[in-house]
Amino acid sequence: MHARGGGLILGVGAGHELPLVEGLDNLDDEYDVLEYGDRTQAEVDADVTTEALRLAQHPCTGEPKGAPI
């Protein structure tokens, strides 16, 4: 995840399934359409903060699927 002018770049693309960070990926899309929608950057920022806190509380369990042994 990289900062981008208040937005996020998650590196989630075609062929990548990361359900745990899907919420952040969707919020990244919201930054891309801020000027066309009815939400402010502050509203999206607040949602990103909420989602990041949710992820921080998610327990890590074992190795990621497909990880080399």
C-alpha positions as CSV (number, residue, x, y, z in Angstrom):
1,M,0.0,0.0,0.0
2,H,1.4,3.3,-1.0
3,A,0.3,6.9,-0.2
4,R,-0.9,8.8,-3.3
5,G,-2.1,12.3,-2.7
6,G,-4.5,11.3,0.0
7,G,-5.4,8.0,-1.8
8,L,-4.0,4.5,-1.7
9,I,-2.4,2.2,-4.2
10,L,-3.0,-1.4,-3.1
11,G,-1.6,-3.3,-6.0
12,V,-4.8,-5.3,-6.2
13,G,-5.6,-6.1,-9.8
14,A,-6.9,-8.7,-12.1
15,G,-6.1,-12.2,-10.9
16,H,-5.4,-11.0,-7.3
17,E,-7.9,-11.9,-4.7
18,L,-7.3,-10.3,-1.3
19,P,-10.7,-10.3,0.4
20,L,-9.3,-8.9,3.6
21,V,-8.3,-5.6,1.9
22,E,-11.2,-5.4,-0.5
23,G,-12.8,-2.6,1.4
24,L,-9.6,-0.5,1.1
25,D,-9.4,-1.3,-2.6
26,N,-13.0,-0.1,-3.0
27,L,-12.2,3.1,-1.2
28,D,-9.2,3.6,-3.4
29,D,-11.6,3.7,-6.3
30,E,-13.6,6.4,-4.5
31,Y,-10.6,8.7,-4.5
32,D,-10.4,8.3,-8.3
33,V,-13.9,9.7,-8.7
34,L,-14.1,12.3,-5.9
35,E,-14.6,15.2,-8.4
36,Y,-17.6,13.4,-10.0
37,G,-19.3,12.2,-6.9
38,D,-21.0,13.7,-3.9
39,R,-18.5,12.6,-1.2
40,T,-15.7,14.8,0.1
41,Q,-12.1,13.7,0.5
42,A,-12.5,14.0,4.3
43,E,-15.4,11.6,4.2
44,V,-13.4,9.0,2.2
45,D,-10.4,9.6,4.5
46,A,-12.6,8.9,7.5
47,D,-13.8,5.6,5.9
48,V,-10.2,4.6,5.1
49,T,-9.2,5.2,8.7
50,T,-12.1,3.1,9.9
51,E,-11.2,0.3,7.5
52,A,-7.5,0.4,8.4
53,L,-8.4,0.2,12.1
54,R,-10.6,-2.8,11.4
55,L,-7.7,-4.5,9.5
56,A,-5.3,-3.7,12.3
57,Q,-7.6,-5.6,14.7
58,H,-7.9,-8.6,12.4
59,P,-5.8,-11.5,13.7
60,C,-3.1,-12.9,11.5
61,T,-3.4,-16.7,11.2
62,G,-0.6,-18.7,9.7
63,E,1.0,-18.4,6.3
64,P,-0.7,-16.8,3.3
65,K,-2.2,-19.3,0.9
66,G,0.3,-20.4,-1.7
67,A,3.3,-19.3,0.4
68,P,6.4,-21.4,-0.1
69,I,7.3,-23.7,2.7
